[in-house]
């Protein structure tokens, strides 16, 4: 456990500002990728840190601090999504964006990322959260399992289904 996590786990009152500073961008990014709305993501990220502060006594250091925070963020975002209906993005709105996208990056890579982000709206909330953590945040399967409160098998299955659905939505080899 790093020093920040240790101080947080031991109830150091002065550490909260450091926690927010270190993780606010990542939490916002996760919230945005799940909620797909900048304003809602900003609000949710703030609410996440309010919840982190309120629940700080429950962090025991059994997982990494950022994993614990991601779990709170993921659960709050998924709960929020259950309260509102998210429209799906039709394939026609996305398929033209990938025609010239290179496999390894380059100037069109951000177009590819945008296309994937837009297509993610069509995923079920759990798959969207798992895909965002794995693809964009580069979290390990174990870290995602801890953050979502599921098994590594469930994470792998959700990720696999998300990738399959995204390929279908983006017109890359989906024939169902």
Secondary structure as GFF3:
##gff-version 3
##sequence-region A 1 176
A	DSSP	alpha_helix	3	9	.	.	.	ID=ss1
A	DSSP	three_ten_helix	13	15	.	.	.	ID=ss2
A	DSSP	alpha_helix	16	35	.	.	.	ID=ss3
A	DSSP	alpha_helix	38	54	.	.	.	ID=ss4
A	DSSP	three_ten_helix	56	58	.	.	.	ID=ss5
A	DSSP	alpha_helix	65	83	.	.	.	ID=ss6
A	DSSP	alpha_helix	91	94	.	.	.	ID=ss7
A	DSSP	three_ten_helix	95	98	.	.	.	ID=ss8
A	DSSP	alpha_helix	109	119	.	.	.	ID=ss9
A	DSSP	three_ten_helix	120	122	.	.	.	ID=ss10
A	DSSP	alpha_helix	125	131	.	.	.	ID=ss11
A	DSSP	pi_helix	132	136	.	.	.	ID=ss12
A	DSSP	alpha_helix	141	148	.	.	.	ID=ss13
A	DSSP	alpha_helix	152	169	.	.	.	ID=ss14
###
